[in-house]
Amino acid sequence: MDKDLERTFLETLSQGLISLPFDLKVLLEAVSDSNLEHGARLIGAAAVIHIINPKDGNVDAPSRHAEDVVLLRLALAKIAAEGGQDAATFRERFAENYAHLDDQLAVFRGALGDIVDWLDNRWGLLLKAVYAKKKISTFVDDEEVGTFLYDEVAKFGTNYPISEKSLAGRMKQAQPIVDHLIRKREQDKKKITSSA
């Protein structure tokens, strides 16, 4: 990866890591927005569940949450593309999040290559997830359960280990993050192969 791309990638990822708890609230809005197509709302719920679910506890927080930053942006793009006739209204409502979305995804694709495609091809699996003994569709279809999800996101934000201060000076190299995501992709392939 050339130095300019690496610098842009690390800057973009750092901003995404710092804003992750706030950006999650946009996905929550998609989950509860009855004007959006049901499938787009399911994508929002699946992304939220995946992001707040604890994972890779032994991995450095920036590397651990890098996947979440990319996945959140893929979800926002999918919601805009598949949200139906009111998707444009949703996009306008969260213009700040959508303003640089294409550029951010282009940076991630440039730096991570087919890892982004791997993440974007996992929706079938993510939509089958269960959280707190509830299926993804329950978070969309049951308002009370949707409120529970909102509370879970608030807890995630409270316990989130990354801040601008904690990240300062730590994001110097892209390779450890890329290596972590490659390992995750390889583990994912093994799971799929062994369950087939």
Secondary structure by P-SEA (a helix, b strand, c coil): ccaaaaaaaaaaaaaaaaaaaaaaaaaaaaaacccccaaaaaaaaaaaaaaaccccccccccccaaaaaaaaaaaaaaaaaccccaaaaaaaaacccccaaaaaaaaaaaaccaaaaaaaaaaaaaaacccccccaaaaaccaaaaaaaaaaaaaaaaaccccccccccccccaaaaaaaaaaaaaaaaaaaaaac
